[in-house]
Amino acid sequence: MLCFDGNLYAYIYIGTDKSINQMFSPTILIVIVLYKNKIANSVSYQIIKEQCNSNCKIFIYDNSPVIDSDFIKYPIVYIHDHSNGGLGKAYNSAAQYAKENGIDWLLILDQDTKLLSGFLENYIQTIKKHPEISILAPQVKLPDGTLLSPHCRKRKLKKMVSDAFYPMNVYFLINSGLCIRTSAFLQVKGYNEDVWLDFSDIQFTRKLSHSGIKKFFLLSSECIQNFSNNELDVNVLKRRFDIYIECAGKCEYFDFPDWLFRQHSILRHTMALSLRTMSCYFIKCYFTKYLFK
C-alpha cells in the first residue's frame, strides 16, 4: 500500500503473477471513475472484476468528497481525489500509471456501465487478432435499446455492423467502453483537463482523429449506459447545464465542421431544455455564460 499526502491520495494493491498461458496477452488497465459512489456499489466494477485475468489491473479514480475506506478489501489501484479534478485528470493519471508500469492498453468504464458476459474477452481476442488496432469501442446503448455510441455526426444511425473498422473523422465515441493503446493516448497528450466533464470524450476522439489515427474498430460487444438527460428535477437540470456550458466554453475546435457541429449541438440542447422545462434560465445562461461571455 502506498499513500501520498496532500489533495491526492493513492492506495495501491496490485494483483497476481502472470501465468505462462497469458504471457503473450495484451496488458490492460481498466479505468473506472467514481463520484459519490462506493466501489461495492459500482455496477461496472462488480461485473468486470469477474472477467479479469492476471494481465488486467483495475484502476479506480474516486472523485467523491469522502474516501471509500473499504478500498483495502479490493485488489485494485485506488486513487482518491477529494477536489474532484474531473474525468480528464482521472484518465490522464491512469495513462501515466500505465506508462510507468508498462501496461499496453487503457479500457475506460463509467461507474454504472452494465457489461455483458464475455465483454472483456472480446477486447483481448480482437487485440490479438488485429495488432494494428489503436482504438476499440463497443456499441453503447441506452436501457431502451437506443444507440448512444458510436454517434455519426453526418447522419442518424439505427444499426451498425460490428467487428468492422469505421472512420474516426465522422464518428464520436463516448468515454465508457473506449479502449485505447497507451502509446496513442500519450501521443496526443491525453484529455484536456479543463473540459472536465461534458464534451471530454468528444474532445478526445477529435484529437485522436486529427493526430493521424484514421479508424477505430467496432466490437460486437454491447454495454448499457444510463443517461442523465432523463432527469426531471429542474434545479438539478440547471446545475448540470451550468457545468455543460462551462465545459463547452473551454472546448478546442480542430476544423470548421467540428466547430459548426458543436455550435448546433449546444444550441439544440439549450432549446430542448428550455421547451421541456418552460424556463428561460437555459437561454439566458447560453447567452451570458457562453455566447457573449
N, C-alpha and C positions, 0 to 999 in steps of 0.2 A: 504494500500500500504506500502510495506517495501522497504527500499533502503540500500544497503551495499556499502560503499566506497571502492576504490581500483580497481584492474583489473576486478573484477567480480561484476556485478550489478544485483540485484534481485528485481523484481517488482511483487507483488502478489495481485491478486484479485480473491477470491475464491467464488464458486457458492452458490447454494441454499440449503435449508433444505431437508433432505431425507423424502420421503413420506412413509407411513406405508406399502404400497404395494411393495416398493423397499427395505424395511429394510433388507431382507434376501438375496438380490442380492449381488454378488461379487463387491467389490470396485476396480475400475480400474483407474490407472494413464496412460493417453495416452501421449506418449512422441514423440515430433516432433523436430528434429534438423534442424535449418535454416542456410543457408550460402548464403549471398548476395541475399537474397530474403525477401520480406515483408510478414508479416502474411496474409495480404489480398490477396496475390498472391500465397499462398501455396495451392496447389490442395487438399492435404490430409486434411489440416485444414478446408477448406471450406466444405468438404464432411462430415468429422467426427463430426463436431460441430452440424450438423443436426441430428445425430444419438445418441448423448449423452443423458443419463438420469442423475438424481441427484446423482447417485452413481459413476459417472465418472467425472474426472477432466482432463483438458488438460494442459500439461507441455511443454512450448516452450523454448528450449535452443538455443539461437541465437549466432552463431559464426561469424556473419557478422562484418566487421570493424566498421560500423556505427549502432547505436541503432535504432530500429524501434520506432519512437516517438509516433506512433499510438497505442502502446500496451495497453494503459489505456482504450481503447474502448472495449477491449475484456475480457470476463470472464475466464481468464487463469492465470496460473502461468508462469511468464516470467523471464528468466534469460539471460542477455547479457554478453557475454564473448568476448571482442574485441581482445583478444590474440589468439583466435581460438584454444582452447585446444583439439579439435578433438572429434570424436564420443564417444570414451570410457569415457572421462571425463564427457561428457554430460549425458550419460546413468548412470554412477555411481552417478552423482549428483541427477538425478531423483530417483534412488533407495534409496538414503539417505533421500530424501524428503518423499518418500512413507513410509519408515520405521518410520520416526518421526511423520507421520500423520496417521499411522495405515491403510495404503492402501494395499490391498491384492495382487494386480496384476499390472504388467507393460506391456503396449502394445506399441511397438516401430513402428513408421512410418517414412518413408522418406518424405521430404517436397513435392515431386512431385508424390507420390504414388496415383494412381487412384483407388478408392474403389467403390464397387457396393452397391446397396441398400440392407439393412439388414446385412451389414458386421459386425458391432459391436454386434448386437443382436445375431448373430450366436455364437460369442465368449461367451457371457453371458449365453446363454442356454446350451452350451456344458460344461461350467464350473459347472453349477448347476447339470447337468446330470452325470458328471464324476468327483466327488470331489477329486479323487485320482490323477488327472492330475497335472503336474507341468509345462509342456510346450505345447503350441499350436502354430500351424503355418498354414497359408493359402497356396494355390498354387499361386505362384508369376510368372506371365508371362510377356514376352516382348510384345510390341504392335503388333507384327506379330503372336502372339499366342505361340511362343516357351516357353517351361517350363524353368524358371530360377532357381526356388527353390520350393521344396527341390531338392538338387543335390546329386545323388548317386555316390560315389567315386569308385564303383566297376563296374558299367555298365551304359550306357546311357539309360535314361527312356523317353519314348514317352508319357506315360499316367500313372497316379497314381489313385488308388481308394481312394476317400475321405471318411471322417467320419470313420477313422480307425487309429490304432496305428502302428507306424513304429519304427525300432531300431535306436537309436541315433548314434551308433558306425559306421554306414555305410552311413549316410546322413549328408550333410552340409545344414544349414539353413541361409539365409541372414537375415540381421537385420530387414528390413521392413516387418511388419506383425507379427513378433515374439511376442508372449505373454507368459510371464514367471511369475511364482509366486514370489513375492518379497523375501520370505524366501529362495527360491532356488537360486535366484540371489545373495543374501548376503552370502549364504553358500560357494559359490565358489569365493567370494571376487570380483565379478563383472568383468568388462572388463580390459584388460591390456592397460593402458593409453599410453604406449609407442608405441603400434601399433594403431596409432590414426586415420587411415582411411582404407586403403586396408588391408584385412585379419582380420579386427576386429571381424567380425561375425564368420568366420571360427574358429578363436582362441577361441571365447566364447563358441560356441557349442561343441568344442572338450573338453574344460574344464568341461562343464556340463556332457558330456558323461563319462569322467574319474572320475567324482565325485560320480558316482553311479546311476545317472539318466539314465535308460536304454531305455526309449522310449519317443516319442512325439506323439501328436495327430494331424493328418492332417485334417483340416476343409474342408467343402465343399465350403467355401468362396474363391473367387479368387480376385486378385488385379493385376493391370497393372503397371509395373515399366519401366521407361526409363533407358537405359544402355549407359554409357559414351564411351563404346568401338566403338560406331558408329561415333566418332569424325574423321574429315578428315584433320584438320589443323595439320601439322607435328610439329610445335612448341608447340602447346597445348599437343600433344601426348608425346612429350619429357618431358615437365614439369610434366605431370601425371605419366610418367614412373619413374621419379626421386622419386616421393612420393611412388610409388608402391615398388620400390627397397628398399627404406629406411624402409618402414614398414615390408617388407619381412625379412630384416636383424635383426629385433627385435622380430620376432616370436618365440614362445616357441613350442617345439615338445614333444608330450606325449608318443610316441612309434615310432618304426622304420617304420611301414607302413605309419604313419602320416607324418614323415619326407620325406619318399620316394615319396609319392603322391605330397607333396608340391614342392619338387625339380623339379619333372616332370612338374608340372603346371607352375612354374616360367620360366623354360627353354622354354616350349612350347609358352608361351605368348611373351617371348623375341624374339623368332624366327619368330612368326607370325607378330609382329610389324616391324621387320627388313625386311621381304619379302614384306610386304604391303607398306612400305614407301621407300624401296630400300635405306635405310640408315644404316650405320654401327654404328650409335650412340648407339642403344639399346644393341647390343652385347658388345660394349666397356663398357658401363655402367654396364652391368651384371657382367663382369669380374672384373672391377676396384672397383665398389661400393658394390658388393655383394659377389661374389665367393672368391675373394682374398683381401678383404678389411682389 
